Structures are given as structure tokens and as C-alpha cells.
Amino acid sequence: MESMQAMDPAELAAVMAAVDEFNTALVESGAFRFAGGLHPPSTAKTVDASGAEPRVLDEPFVEAPLYVGGFWVIEATNEATAVEWATRASRALQTPIEVRALQGESEA
């Protein structure tokens, strides 16, 4: 997905309406835990304290053509359910969605 700031205003409004509908369904289902949007990678700082002196770089950790623009943390009984929600999110945003389990949680 291109930066939301670069989207056509009508297209952005349609995406935001679809995401709002998705969020409502997620909350009403009881699966919603929390979510957040992220600023573009161009605003990132990378902190590296693995050496003798910490370094703070005004750049993303990894340069990539695609990036994570936000996230949802949901409660899913299994991986298939998580993939179903991700499919709905992908349709709303018109972009790929990655699914990962939290460490320490049961393997769903």
C-alpha cells in the first residue's frame, strides 16, 4: 500500500470506511484486543545498543518496498480463524496482511 497521505481522497475515504466496518465486526465478535496505526518508515528511528556506544539512526531498521502500516492484536481460537480475520482486513485495506502468533501464547 502506498502511504495513506498519497492516496486519492475518495479512495482513502472508501478504505477508511471499510476498515471501520472491519473494526466494528472485530469488536462485536469479542476477538478484538487492541490495534494501532504506524507512521511511515520515513519517520522511523533505529536504535542499536549492541556495541559499546548506542547509536540512533534516522532511518527504518530495514528498507523495503512494503511495510507494516499498523496492526491488530486479536484473540483467535486457531490459525484458521486468524486467517479468516486477516482475509477480511486485507479486503478492507486492499493490501497484504501478515498473521503471526504472539510468543508464549498457545499455538493457535
ABEGO torsion letter per residue (X at the ends): XBBAAABBAAAAAAAAAAAAAAAAAAAAAGABABBBBBBBAAABBBBBAABABBBBBBBBABBBABBBAEBBBBBBABAAAAAAAAAAAAAAAGBBBBBBBBBGBBBX
